[in-house]
Amino acid sequence: MLGKLVFFLIIAALVYWLIKARSSEETGNTHEKTDESTESNTSPKALEEMVRCVHCGVHLPRSESVTSQGDFFCCNAHRLEHQDSDTST
Ligand SMILES: [Zn+2]
């Protein structure tokens, strides 16, 4: 009877240790992932100012835009095209 109880306790301790080891591993992984997502969440990309391409009118984040003489463009090609049309007119 006592031997059975001790055997059960050892099994329970083993299972508990396994679950604890596993959960601490998982917690470590999720902690790293949460840190990364928190960093990207706090980055001001979502709150970034949107600008409009003067050439084609498309809206895009300011950091992805091309700026020239106070005007915003979606790409360098549109900046050049706009400058070309400006000088030719
Ligand atoms: Zn454009």
PDB file of the backbone (N, CA, C, O) and the ligand in Angstrom, with CONECT records:
HET     ZN  A 101       1
ATOM      1  N   MET A   1       0.841  -1.203   0.000  1.00  0.00           N
ATOM      2  CA  MET A   1       0.000   0.000   0.000  1.00  0.00           C
ATOM      3  C   MET A   1       0.874   1.249   0.000  1.00  0.00           C
ATOM      4  O   MET A   1       0.672   2.155  -0.809  1.00  0.00           O
ATOM      5  N   LEU A   2       1.869   1.295   0.932  1.00  0.00           N
ATOM      6  CA  LEU A   2       2.747   2.460   1.008  1.00  0.00           C
ATOM      7  C   LEU A   2       3.629   2.532  -0.233  1.00  0.00           C
ATOM      8  O   LEU A   2       3.869   3.612  -0.772  1.00  0.00           O
ATOM      9  N   GLY A   3       4.111   1.364  -0.685  1.00  0.00           N
ATOM     10  CA  GLY A   3       4.950   1.327  -1.884  1.00  0.00           C
ATOM     11  C   GLY A   3       4.192   1.848  -3.082  1.00  0.00           C
ATOM     12  O   GLY A   3       4.762   2.554  -3.915  1.00  0.00           O
ATOM     13  N   LYS A   4       2.927   1.516  -3.185  1.00  0.00           N
ATOM     14  CA  LYS A   4       2.102   1.979  -4.290  1.00  0.00           C
ATOM     15  C   LYS A   4       1.971   3.503  -4.260  1.00  0.00           C
ATOM     16  O   LYS A   4       2.005   4.169  -5.295  1.00  0.00           O
ATOM     17  N   LEU A   5       1.822   4.033  -3.044  1.00  0.00           N
ATOM     18  CA  LEU A   5       1.664   5.481  -2.875  1.00  0.00           C
ATOM     19  C   LEU A   5       2.942   6.208  -3.291  1.00  0.00           C
ATOM     20  O   LEU A   5       2.898   7.225  -3.984  1.00  0.00           O
ATOM     21  N   VAL A   6       4.099   5.657  -2.848  1.00  0.00           N
ATOM     22  CA  VAL A   6       5.387   6.263  -3.202  1.00  0.00           C
ATOM     23  C   VAL A   6       5.591   6.217  -4.710  1.00  0.00           C
ATOM     24  O   VAL A   6       6.037   7.191  -5.317  1.00  0.00           O
ATOM     25  N   PHE A   7       5.256   5.062  -5.315  1.00  0.00           N
ATOM     26  CA  PHE A   7       5.364   4.919  -6.771  1.00  0.00           C
ATOM     27  C   PHE A   7       4.516   5.971  -7.483  1.00  0.00           C
ATOM     28  O   PHE A   7       4.968   6.589  -8.447  1.00  0.00           O
ATOM     29  N   PHE A   8       3.293   6.172  -7.009  1.00  0.00           N
ATOM     30  CA  PHE A   8       2.396   7.158  -7.597  1.00  0.00           C
ATOM     31  C   PHE A   8       2.957   8.567  -7.451  1.00  0.00           C
ATOM     32  O   PHE A   8       2.849   9.393  -8.357  1.00  0.00           O
ATOM     33  N   LEU A   9       3.568   8.827  -6.272  1.00  0.00           N
ATOM     34  CA  LEU A   9       4.144  10.151  -6.025  1.00  0.00           C
ATOM     35  C   LEU A   9       5.307  10.431  -6.975  1.00  0.00           C
ATOM     36  O   LEU A   9       5.467  11.543  -7.479  1.00  0.00           O
ATOM     37  N   ILE A  10       6.123   9.381  -7.209  1.00  0.00           N
ATOM     38  CA  ILE A  10       7.268   9.554  -8.109  1.00  0.00           C
ATOM     39  C   ILE A  10       6.772   9.843  -9.528  1.00  0.00           C
ATOM     40  O   ILE A  10       7.302  10.717 -10.213  1.00  0.00           O
ATOM     41  N   ILE A  11       5.745   9.093  -9.961  1.00  0.00           N
ATOM     42  CA  ILE A  11       5.172   9.323 -11.293  1.00  0.00           C
ATOM     43  C   ILE A  11       4.618  10.749 -11.387  1.00  0.00           C
ATOM     44  O   ILE A  11       4.829  11.452 -12.375  1.00  0.00           O
ATOM     45  N   ALA A  12       3.905  11.152 -10.334  1.00  0.00           N
ATOM     46  CA  ALA A  12       3.313  12.494 -10.320  1.00  0.00           C
ATOM     47  C   ALA A  12       4.401  13.559 -10.389  1.00  0.00           C
ATOM     48  O   ALA A  12       4.266  14.553 -11.103  1.00  0.00           O
ATOM     49  N   ALA A  13       5.498  13.336  -9.628  1.00  0.00           N
ATOM     50  CA  ALA A  13       6.598  14.302  -9.630  1.00  0.00           C
ATOM     51  C   ALA A  13       7.237  14.373 -11.015  1.00  0.00           C
ATOM     52  O   ALA A  13       7.582  15.453 -11.495  1.00  0.00           O
ATOM     53  N   LEU A  14       7.393  13.190 -11.664  1.00  0.00           N
ATOM     54  CA  LEU A  14       7.982  13.144 -13.005  1.00  0.00           C
ATOM     55  C   LEU A  14       7.113  13.907 -14.000  1.00  0.00           C
ATOM     56  O   LEU A  14       7.610  14.716 -14.784  1.00  0.00           O
ATOM     57  N   VAL A  15       5.815  13.639 -13.957  1.00  0.00           N
ATOM     58  CA  VAL A  15       4.885  14.308 -14.870  1.00  0.00           C
ATOM     59  C   VAL A  15       4.909  15.818 -14.633  1.00  0.00           C
ATOM     60  O   VAL A  15       4.930  16.613 -15.572  1.00  0.00           O
ATOM     61  N   TYR A  16       4.904  16.191 -13.346  1.00  0.00           N
ATOM     62  CA  TYR A  16       4.931  17.612 -12.991  1.00  0.00           C
ATOM     63  C   TYR A  16       6.202  18.274 -13.517  1.00  0.00           C
ATOM     64  O   TYR A  16       6.170  19.388 -14.039  1.00  0.00           O
ATOM     65  N   TRP A  17       7.332  17.557 -13.366  1.00  0.00           N
ATOM     66  CA  TRP A  17       8.618  18.099 -13.820  1.00  0.00           C
ATOM     67  C   TRP A  17       8.632  18.267 -15.349  1.00  0.00           C
ATOM     68  O   TRP A  17       9.139  19.254 -15.881  1.00  0.00           O
ATOM     69  N   LEU A  18       8.048  17.252 -16.043  1.00  0.00           N
ATOM     70  CA  LEU A  18       7.991  17.306 -17.509  1.00  0.00           C
ATOM     71  C   LEU A  18       7.152  18.495 -17.965  1.00  0.00           C
ATOM     72  O   LEU A  18       7.562  19.245 -18.851  1.00  0.00           O
ATOM     73  N   ILE A  19       5.990  18.664 -17.365  1.00  0.00           N
ATOM     74  CA  ILE A  19       5.093  19.764 -17.742  1.00  0.00           C
ATOM     75  C   ILE A  19       5.768  21.102 -17.461  1.00  0.00           C
ATOM     76  O   ILE A  19       5.676  22.041 -18.252  1.00  0.00           O
ATOM     77  N   LYS A  20       6.456  21.169 -16.302  1.00  0.00           N
ATOM     78  CA  LYS A  20       7.113  22.416 -15.919  1.00  0.00           C
ATOM     79  C   LYS A  20       8.227  22.763 -16.910  1.00  0.00           C
ATOM     80  O   LYS A  20       8.372  23.912 -17.329  1.00  0.00           O
ATOM     81  N   ALA A  21       9.020  21.728 -17.280  1.00  0.00           N
ATOM     82  CA  ALA A  21      10.114  21.956 -18.215  1.00  0.00           C
ATOM     83  C   ALA A  21       9.568  22.408 -19.564  1.00  0.00           C
ATOM     84  O   ALA A  21      10.108  23.319 -20.192  1.00  0.00           O
ATOM     85  N   ARG A  22       8.491  21.762 -20.000  1.00  0.00           N
ATOM     86  CA  ARG A  22       7.896  22.111 -21.285  1.00  0.00           C
ATOM     87  C   ARG A  22       7.333  23.522 -21.276  1.00  0.00           C
ATOM     88  O   ARG A  22       7.573  24.304 -22.196  1.00  0.00           O
ATOM     89  N   SER A  23       6.582  23.840 -20.227  1.00  0.00           N
ATOM     90  CA  SER A  23       5.910  25.145 -20.184  1.00  0.00           C
ATOM     91  C   SER A  23       6.924  26.277 -20.064  1.00  0.00           C
ATOM     92  O   SER A  23       6.711  27.366 -20.598  1.00  0.00           O
ATOM     93  N   SER A  24       8.039  26.014 -19.355  1.00  0.00           N
ATOM     94  CA  SER A  24       9.048  27.069 -19.241  1.00  0.00           C
ATOM     95  C   SER A  24       9.730  27.289 -20.589  1.00  0.00           C
ATOM     96  O   SER A  24      10.110  28.412 -20.922  1.00  0.00           O
ATOM     97  N   GLU A  25       9.883  26.209 -21.365  1.00  0.00           N
ATOM     98  CA  GLU A  25      10.424  26.338 -22.715  1.00  0.00           C
ATOM     99  C   GLU A  25       9.493  27.168 -23.585  1.00  0.00           C
ATOM    100  O   GLU A  25       9.914  28.093 -24.280  1.00  0.00           O
ATOM    101  N   GLU A  26       8.204  26.807 -23.524  1.00  0.00           N
ATOM    102  CA  GLU A  26       7.218  27.519 -24.334  1.00  0.00           C
ATOM    103  C   GLU A  26       7.107  28.972 -23.913  1.00  0.00           C
ATOM    104  O   GLU A  26       6.981  29.865 -24.751  1.00  0.00           O
ATOM    105  N   THR A  27       7.156  29.204 -22.602  1.00  0.00           N
ATOM    106  CA  THR A  27       7.053  30.580 -22.120  1.00  0.00           C
ATOM    107  C   THR A  27       8.241  31.398 -22.620  1.00  0.00           C
ATOM    108  O   THR A  27       8.101  32.571 -22.966  1.00  0.00           O
ATOM    109  N   GLY A  28       9.430  30.750 -22.655  1.00  0.00           N
ATOM    110  CA  GLY A  28      10.599  31.454 -23.147  1.00  0.00           C
ATOM    111  C   GLY A  28      10.428  31.842 -24.599  1.00  0.00           C
ATOM    112  O   GLY A  28      10.771  32.957 -24.992  1.00  0.00           O
ATOM    113  N   ASN A  29       9.894  30.925 -25.406  1.00  0.00           N
ATOM    114  CA  ASN A  29       9.680  31.221 -26.819  1.00  0.00           C
ATOM    115  C   ASN A  29       8.643  32.324 -27.015  1.00  0.00           C
ATOM    116  O   ASN A  29       8.854  33.272 -27.772  1.00  0.00           O
ATOM    117  N   THR A  30       7.516  32.178 -26.314  1.00  0.00           N
ATOM    118  CA  THR A  30       6.459  33.184 -26.487  1.00  0.00           C
ATOM    119  C   THR A  30       6.931  34.535 -25.986  1.00  0.00           C
ATOM    120  O   THR A  30       6.531  35.579 -26.500  1.00  0.00           O
ATOM    121  N   HIS A  31       7.805  34.501 -24.956  1.00  0.00           N
ATOM    122  CA  HIS A  31       8.286  35.775 -24.428  1.00  0.00           C
ATOM    123  C   HIS A  31       9.098  36.500 -25.494  1.00  0.00           C
ATOM    124  O   HIS A  31       8.955  37.708 -25.684  1.00  0.00           O
ATOM    125  N   GLU A  32       9.962  35.742 -26.192  1.00  0.00           N
ATOM    126  CA  GLU A  32      10.757  36.353 -27.247  1.00  0.00           C
ATOM    127  C   GLU A  32       9.860  36.905 -28.352  1.00  0.00           C
ATOM    128  O   GLU A  32      10.058  38.015 -28.847  1.00  0.00           O
ATOM    129  N   LYS A  33       8.856  36.086 -28.726  1.00  0.00           N
ATOM    130  CA  LYS A  33       7.957  36.514 -29.798  1.00  0.00           C
ATOM    131  C   LYS A  33       7.166  37.749 -29.380  1.00  0.00           C
ATOM    132  O   LYS A  33       6.957  38.669 -30.170  1.00  0.00           O
ATOM    133  N   THR A  34       6.726  37.747 -28.107  1.00  0.00           N
ATOM    134  CA  THR A  34       5.947  38.897 -27.636  1.00  0.00           C
ATOM    135  C   THR A  34       6.812  40.152 -27.656  1.00  0.00           C
ATOM    136  O   THR A  34       6.341  41.241 -27.985  1.00  0.00           O
ATOM    137  N   ASP A  35       8.081  39.985 -27.300  1.00  0.00           N
ATOM    138  CA  ASP A  35       8.979  41.137 -27.316  1.00  0.00           C
ATOM    139  C   ASP A  35       9.080  41.724 -28.724  1.00  0.00           C
ATOM    140  O   ASP A  35       9.024  42.939 -28.914  1.00  0.00           O
ATOM    141  N   GLU A  36       9.232  40.826 -29.713  1.00  0.00           N
ATOM    142  CA  GLU A  36       9.362  41.285 -31.089  1.00  0.00           C
ATOM    143  C   GLU A  36       8.108  42.013 -31.550  1.00  0.00           C
ATOM    144  O   GLU A  36       8.182  43.097 -32.128  1.00  0.00           O
ATOM    145  N   SER A  37       6.939  41.394 -31.283  1.00  0.00           N
ATOM    146  CA  SER A  37       5.690  42.002 -31.746  1.00  0.00           C
ATOM    147  C   SER A  37       5.428  43.313 -31.018  1.00  0.00           C
ATOM    148  O   SER A  37       4.847  44.238 -31.586  1.00  0.00           O
ATOM    149  N   THR A  38       5.858  43.395 -29.752  1.00  0.00           N
ATOM    150  CA  THR A  38       5.668  44.645 -29.020  1.00  0.00           C
ATOM    151  C   THR A  38       6.515  45.739 -29.653  1.00  0.00           C
ATOM    152  O   THR A  38       6.090  46.890 -29.757  1.00  0.00           O
ATOM    153  N   GLU A  39       7.729  45.362 -30.076  1.00  0.00           N
ATOM    154  CA  GLU A  39       8.591  46.347 -30.697  1.00  0.00           C
ATOM    155  C   GLU A  39       7.982  46.877 -31.995  1.00  0.00           C
ATOM    156  O   GLU A  39       7.974  48.082 -32.245  1.00  0.00           O
ATOM    157  N   SER A  40       7.465  45.941 -32.827  1.00  0.00           N
ATOM    158  CA  SER A  40       6.881  46.380 -34.094  1.00  0.00           C
ATOM    159  C   SER A  40       5.583  47.134 -33.862  1.00  0.00           C
ATOM    160  O   SER A  40       5.211  47.997 -34.658  1.00  0.00           O
ATOM    161  N   ASN A  41       4.884  46.810 -32.762  1.00  0.00           N
ATOM    162  CA  ASN A  41       3.647  47.526 -32.462  1.00  0.00           C
ATOM    163  C   ASN A  41       3.929  48.959 -32.036  1.00  0.00           C
ATOM    164  O   ASN A  41       3.187  49.882 -32.374  1.00  0.00           O
ATOM    165  N   THR A  42       5.023  49.130 -31.282  1.00  0.00           N
ATOM    166  CA  THR A  42       5.323  50.458 -30.771  1.00  0.00           C
ATOM    167  C   THR A  42       5.994  51.319 -31.832  1.00  0.00           C
ATOM    168  O   THR A  42       6.068  52.538 -31.683  1.00  0.00           O
ATOM    169  N   SER A  43       6.488  50.691 -32.911  1.00  0.00           N
ATOM    170  CA  SER A  43       7.075  51.487 -33.978  1.00  0.00           C
ATOM    171  C   SER A  43       5.981  52.323 -34.641  1.00  0.00           C
ATOM    172  O   SER A  43       4.860  51.847 -34.819  1.00  0.00           O
ATOM    173  N   PRO A  44       6.295  53.546 -35.001  1.00  0.00           N
ATOM    174  CA  PRO A  44       5.257  54.507 -35.424  1.00  0.00           C
ATOM    175  C   PRO A  44       4.759  54.281 -36.838  1.00  0.00           C
ATOM    176  O   PRO A  44       4.190  55.188 -37.445  1.00  0.00           O
ATOM    177  N   LYS A  45       4.967  53.065 -37.383  1.00  0.00           N
ATOM    178  CA  LYS A  45       4.587  52.833 -38.774  1.00  0.00           C
ATOM    179  C   LYS A  45       3.076  53.013 -38.985  1.00  0.00           C
ATOM    180  O   LYS A  45       2.644  53.586 -39.985  1.00  0.00           O
ATOM    181  N   ALA A  46       2.280  52.513 -38.023  1.00  0.00           N
ATOM    182  CA  ALA A  46       0.829  52.600 -38.169  1.00  0.00           C
ATOM    183  C   ALA A  46       0.360  54.042 -38.078  1.00  0.00           C
ATOM    184  O   ALA A  46      -0.639  54.425 -38.688  1.00  0.00           O
ATOM    185  N   LEU A  47       1.103  54.847 -37.298  1.00  0.00           N
ATOM    186  CA  LEU A  47       0.695  56.239 -37.105  1.00  0.00           C
ATOM    187  C   LEU A  47       1.429  57.158 -38.074  1.00  0.00           C
ATOM    188  O   LEU A  47       1.348  58.382 -37.975  1.00  0.00           O
ATOM    189  N   GLU A  48       2.153  56.535 -39.022  1.00  0.00           N
ATOM    190  CA  GLU A  48       2.984  57.351 -39.888  1.00  0.00           C
ATOM    191  C   GLU A  48       2.146  58.221 -40.817  1.00  0.00           C
ATOM    192  O   GLU A  48       1.059  57.838 -41.249  1.00  0.00           O
ATOM    193  N   GLU A  49       2.664  59.364 -41.101  1.00  0.00           N
ATOM    194  CA  GLU A  49       1.968  60.320 -41.958  1.00  0.00           C
ATOM    195  C   GLU A  49       1.881  59.784 -43.381  1.00  0.00           C
ATOM    196  O   GLU A  49       2.863  59.279 -43.925  1.00  0.00           O
ATOM    197  N   MET A  50       0.701  59.898 -43.976  1.00  0.00           N
ATOM    198  CA  MET A  50       0.515  59.443 -45.343  1.00  0.00           C
ATOM    199  C   MET A  50       0.672  60.638 -46.282  1.00  0.00           C
ATOM    200  O   MET A  50       0.155  61.724 -46.020  1.00  0.00           O
ATOM    201  N   VAL A  51       1.386  60.418 -47.367  1.00  0.00           N
ATOM    202  CA  VAL A  51       1.565  61.482 -48.349  1.00  0.00           C
ATOM    203  C   VAL A  51       0.998  61.031 -49.690  1.00  0.00           C
ATOM    204  O   VAL A  51       0.733  59.845 -49.892  1.00  0.00           O
ATOM    205  N   ARG A  52       0.818  61.952 -50.578  1.00  0.00           N
ATOM    206  CA  ARG A  52       0.183  61.673 -51.859  1.00  0.00           C
ATOM    207  C   ARG A  52       1.183  61.946 -52.980  1.00  0.00           C
ATOM    208  O   ARG A  52       1.829  62.994 -53.012  1.00  0.00           O
ATOM    209  N   CYS A  53       1.297  60.999 -53.889  1.00  0.00           N
ATOM    210  CA  CYS A  53       2.184  61.186 -55.028  1.00  0.00           C
ATOM    211  C   CYS A  53       1.618  62.300 -55.905  1.00  0.00           C
ATOM    212  O   CYS A  53       0.474  62.227 -56.354  1.00  0.00           O
ATOM    213  N   VAL A  54       2.429  63.334 -56.146  1.00  0.00           N
ATOM    214  CA  VAL A  54       1.958  64.475 -56.928  1.00  0.00           C
ATOM    215  C   VAL A  54       1.704  64.048 -58.375  1.00  0.00           C
ATOM    216  O   VAL A  54       0.897  64.654 -59.081  1.00  0.00           O
ATOM    217  N   HIS A  55       2.399  63.003 -58.801  1.00  0.00           N
ATOM    218  CA  HIS A  55       2.318  62.598 -60.204  1.00  0.00           C
ATOM    219  C   HIS A  55       1.098  61.731 -60.492  1.00  0.00           C
ATOM    220  O   HIS A  55       0.364  62.003 -61.441  1.00  0.00           O
ATOM    221  N   CYS A  56       0.865  60.677 -59.680  1.00  0.00           N
ATOM    222  CA  CYS A  56      -0.239  59.755 -59.969  1.00  0.00           C
ATOM    223  C   CYS A  56      -1.316  59.783 -58.884  1.00  0.00           C
ATOM    224  O   CYS A  56      -2.375  59.182 -59.064  1.00  0.00           O
ATOM    225  N   GLY A  57      -1.070  60.470 -57.757  1.00  0.00           N
ATOM    226  CA  GLY A  57      -2.097  60.639 -56.735  1.00  0.00           C
ATOM    227  C   GLY A  57      -2.231  59.474 -55.773  1.00  0.00           C
ATOM    228  O   GLY A  57      -3.174  59.451 -54.982  1.00  0.00           O
ATOM    229  N   VAL A  58      -1.325  58.506 -55.808  1.00  0.00           N
ATOM    230  CA  VAL A  58      -1.409  57.363 -54.905  1.00  0.00           C
ATOM    231  C   VAL A  58      -0.936  57.769 -53.506  1.00  0.00           C
ATOM    232  O   VAL A  58      -0.014  58.572 -53.365  1.00  0.00           O
ATOM    233  N   HIS A  59      -1.576  57.205 -52.477  1.00  0.00           N
ATOM    234  CA  HIS A  59      -1.183  57.511 -51.097  1.00  0.00           C
ATOM    235  C   HIS A  59      -0.210  56.461 -50.592  1.00  0.00           C
ATOM    236  O   HIS A  59      -0.376  55.271 -50.857  1.00  0.00           O
ATOM    237  N   LEU A  60       0.811  56.908 -49.861  1.00  0.00           N
ATOM    238  CA  LEU A  60       1.812  55.989 -49.333  1.00  0.00           C
ATOM    239  C   LEU A  60       2.451  56.605 -48.096  1.00  0.00           C
ATOM    240  O   LEU A  60       2.421  57.823 -47.921  1.00  0.00           O
ATOM    241  N   PRO A  61       3.043  55.749 -47.218  1.00  0.00           N
ATOM    242  CA  PRO A  61       3.715  56.279 -46.026  1.00  0.00           C
ATOM    243  C   PRO A  61       4.857  57.210 -46.414  1.00  0.00           C
ATOM    244  O   PRO A  61       5.538  57.009 -47.419  1.00  0.00           O
ATOM    245  N   ARG A  62       5.042  58.226 -45.592  1.00  0.00           N
ATOM    246  CA  ARG A  62       6.039  59.247 -45.901  1.00  0.00           C
ATOM    247  C   ARG A  62       7.436  58.656 -46.062  1.00  0.00           C
ATOM    248  O   ARG A  62       8.212  59.091 -46.912  1.00  0.00           O
ATOM    249  N   SER A  63       7.754  57.631 -45.212  1.00  0.00           N
ATOM    250  CA  SER A  63       9.100  57.060 -45.251  1.00  0.00           C
ATOM    251  C   SER A  63       9.356  56.305 -46.552  1.00  0.00           C
ATOM    252  O   SER A  63      10.504  56.128 -46.959  1.00  0.00           O
ATOM    253  N   GLU A  64       8.263  55.854 -47.212  1.00  0.00           N
ATOM    254  CA  GLU A  64       8.434  55.104 -48.462  1.00  0.00           C
ATOM    255  C   GLU A  64       8.344  56.017 -49.677  1.00  0.00           C
ATOM    256  O   GLU A  64       8.512  55.568 -50.811  1.00  0.00           O
ATOM    257  N   SER A  65       8.084  57.283 -49.443  1.00  0.00           N
ATOM    258  CA  SER A  65       7.902  58.189 -50.559  1.00  0.00           C
ATOM    259  C   SER A  65       9.230  58.812 -50.977  1.00  0.00           C
ATOM    260  O   SER A  65      10.208  58.790 -50.231  1.00  0.00           O
ATOM    261  N   VAL A  66       9.240  59.366 -52.181  1.00  0.00           N
ATOM    262  CA  VAL A  66      10.396  60.107 -52.675  1.00  0.00           C
ATOM    263  C   VAL A  66      10.045  61.591 -52.602  1.00  0.00           C
ATOM    264  O   VAL A  66       9.027  62.026 -53.140  1.00  0.00           O
ATOM    265  N   THR A  67      10.892  62.352 -51.937  1.00  0.00           N
ATOM    266  CA  THR A  67      10.602  63.773 -51.756  1.00  0.00           C
ATOM    267  C   THR A  67      11.508  64.600 -52.652  1.00  0.00           C
ATOM    268  O   THR A  67      12.710  64.352 -52.741  1.00  0.00           O
ATOM    269  N   SER A  68      10.915  65.587 -53.313  1.00  0.00           N
ATOM    270  CA  SER A  68      11.710  66.485 -54.138  1.00  0.00           C
ATOM    271  C   SER A  68      11.064  67.863 -54.133  1.00  0.00           C
ATOM    272  O   SER A  68       9.907  68.005 -54.528  1.00  0.00           O
ATOM    273  N   GLN A  69      11.776  68.849 -53.702  1.00  0.00           N
ATOM    274  CA  GLN A  69      11.340  70.249 -53.675  1.00  0.00           C
ATOM    275  C   GLN A  69       9.968  70.399 -53.015  1.00  0.00           C
ATOM    276  O   GLN A  69       9.111  71.137 -53.501  1.00  0.00           O
ATOM    277  N   GLY A  70       9.771  69.682 -51.893  1.00  0.00           N
ATOM    278  CA  GLY A  70       8.531  69.801 -51.132  1.00  0.00           C
ATOM    279  C   GLY A  70       7.393  68.953 -51.670  1.00  0.00           C
ATOM    280  O   GLY A  70       6.319  68.918 -51.070  1.00  0.00           O
ATOM    281  N   ASP A  71       7.604  68.261 -52.800  1.00  0.00           N
ATOM    282  CA  ASP A  71       6.578  67.392 -53.357  1.00  0.00           C
ATOM    283  C   ASP A  71       6.899  65.946 -53.041  1.00  0.00           C
ATOM    284  O   ASP A  71       8.068  65.583 -52.908  1.00  0.00           O
ATOM    285  N   PHE A  72       5.856  65.102 -52.917  1.00  0.00           N
ATOM    286  CA  PHE A  72       6.048  63.688 -52.614  1.00  0.00           C
ATOM    287  C   PHE A  72       5.705  62.846 -53.836  1.00  0.00           C
ATOM    288  O   PHE A  72       4.783  63.154 -54.591  1.00  0.00           O
ATOM    289  N   PHE A  73       6.463  61.793 -54.005  1.00  0.00           N
ATOM    290  CA  PHE A  73       6.240  60.880 -55.126  1.00  0.00           C
ATOM    291  C   PHE A  73       6.286  59.451 -54.640  1.00  0.00           C
ATOM    292  O   PHE A  73       6.961  59.152 -53.655  1.00  0.00           O
ATOM    293  N   CYS A  74       5.559  58.536 -55.333  1.00  0.00           N
ATOM    294  CA  CYS A  74       5.499  57.146 -54.909  1.00  0.00           C
ATOM    295  C   CYS A  74       6.766  56.413 -55.312  1.00  0.00           C
ATOM    296  O   CYS A  74       7.114  55.403 -54.702  1.00  0.00           O
ATOM    297  N   CYS A  75       7.455  56.901 -56.322  1.00  0.00           N
ATOM    298  CA  CYS A  75       8.678  56.244 -56.765  1.00  0.00           C
ATOM    299  C   CYS A  75       9.560  57.261 -57.484  1.00  0.00           C
ATOM    300  O   CYS A  75       9.115  58.351 -57.844  1.00  0.00           O
ATOM    301  N   ASN A  76      10.789  56.889 -57.680  1.00  0.00           N
ATOM    302  CA  ASN A  76      11.743  57.802 -58.310  1.00  0.00           C
ATOM    303  C   ASN A  76      11.363  58.091 -59.760  1.00  0.00           C
ATOM    304  O   ASN A  76      11.609  59.187 -60.265  1.00  0.00           O
ATOM    305  N   ALA A  77      10.759  57.098 -60.430  1.00  0.00           N
ATOM    306  CA  ALA A  77      10.361  57.276 -61.826  1.00  0.00           C
ATOM    307  C   ALA A  77       9.335  58.400 -61.951  1.00  0.00           C
ATOM    308  O   ALA A  77       9.405  59.222 -62.865  1.00  0.00           O
ATOM    309  N   HIS A  78       8.378  58.425 -61.015  1.00  0.00           N
ATOM    310  CA  HIS A  78       7.347  59.475 -61.060  1.00  0.00           C
ATOM    311  C   HIS A  78       7.952  60.836 -60.721  1.00  0.00           C
ATOM    312  O   HIS A  78       7.522  61.861 -61.248  1.00  0.00           O
ATOM    313  N   ARG A  79       8.954  60.838 -59.836  1.00  0.00           N
ATOM    314  CA  ARG A  79       9.628  62.100 -59.511  1.00  0.00           C
ATOM    315  C   ARG A  79      10.298  62.661 -60.773  1.00  0.00           C
ATOM    316  O   ARG A  79      10.190  63.851 -61.067  1.00  0.00           O
ATOM    317  N   LEU A  80      10.986  61.790 -61.511  1.00  0.00           N
ATOM    318  CA  LEU A  80      11.668  62.219 -62.728  1.00  0.00           C
ATOM    319  C   LEU A  80      10.667  62.647 -63.787  1.00  0.00           C
ATOM    320  O   LEU A  80      10.860  63.662 -64.456  1.00  0.00           O
ATOM    321  N   GLU A  81       9.576  61.862 -63.944  1.00  0.00           N
ATOM    322  CA  GLU A  81       8.558  62.202 -64.941  1.00  0.00           C
ATOM    323  C   GLU A  81       7.933  63.551 -64.628  1.00  0.00           C
ATOM    324  O   GLU A  81       7.702  64.368 -65.520  1.00  0.00           O
ATOM    325  N   HIS A  82       7.660  63.777 -63.326  1.00  0.00           N
ATOM    326  CA  HIS A  82       7.021  65.026 -62.926  1.00  0.00           C
ATOM    327  C   HIS A  82       7.964  66.203 -63.189  1.00  0.00           C
ATOM    328  O   HIS A  82       7.541  67.259 -63.659  1.00  0.00           O
ATOM    329  N   GLN A  83       9.243  66.002 -62.878  1.00  0.00           N
ATOM    330  CA  GLN A  83      10.210  67.072 -63.123  1.00  0.00           C
ATOM    331  C   GLN A  83      10.366  67.334 -64.601  1.00  0.00           C
ATOM    332  O   GLN A  83      10.533  68.477 -65.028  1.00  0.00           O
ATOM    333  N   ASP A  84      10.309  66.256 -65.392  1.00  0.00           N
ATOM    334  CA  ASP A  84      10.407  66.414 -66.856  1.00  0.00           C
ATOM    335  C   ASP A  84       9.233  67.236 -67.375  1.00  0.00           C
ATOM    336  O   ASP A  84       9.415  68.165 -68.162  1.00  0.00           O
ATOM    337  N   SER A  85       8.008  66.882 -66.923  1.00  0.00           N
ATOM    338  CA  SER A  85       6.823  67.608 -67.391  1.00  0.00           C
ATOM    339  C   SER A  85       6.845  69.033 -66.895  1.00  0.00           C
ATOM    340  O   SER A  85       6.315  69.929 -67.552  1.00  0.00           O
ATOM    341  N   ASP A  86       7.466  69.261 -65.716  1.00  0.00           N
ATOM    342  CA  ASP A  86       7.541  70.609 -65.176  1.00  0.00           C
ATOM    343  C   ASP A  86       8.444  71.493 -66.038  1.00  0.00           C
ATOM    344  O   ASP A  86       8.101  72.633 -66.351  1.00  0.00           O
ATOM    345  N   THR A  87       9.596  70.952 -66.412  1.00  0.00           N
ATOM    346  CA  THR A  87      10.567  71.754 -67.159  1.00  0.00           C
ATOM    347  C   THR A  87      10.114  71.952 -68.608  1.00  0.00           C
ATOM    348  O   THR A  87      10.406  72.984 -69.212  1.00  0.00           O
ATOM    349  N   SER A  88       9.393  70.953 -69.175  1.00  0.00           N
ATOM    350  CA  SER A  88       8.971  71.063 -70.567  1.00  0.00           C
ATOM    351  C   SER A  88       7.819  72.063 -70.720  1.00  0.00           C
ATOM    352  O   SER A  88       7.633  72.654 -71.784  1.00  0.00           O
ATOM    353  N   THR A  89       7.041  72.242 -69.624  1.00  0.00           N
ATOM    354  CA  THR A  89       5.890  73.141 -69.728  1.00  0.00           C
ATOM    355  C   THR A  89       6.285  74.606 -69.588  1.00  0.00           C
ATOM    356  O   THR A  89       5.427  75.486 -69.653  1.00  0.00           O
TER     357      THR A  89
HETATM  358 ZN    ZN A 101       3.204  58.021 -58.465  1.00  0.00          ZN2+
END
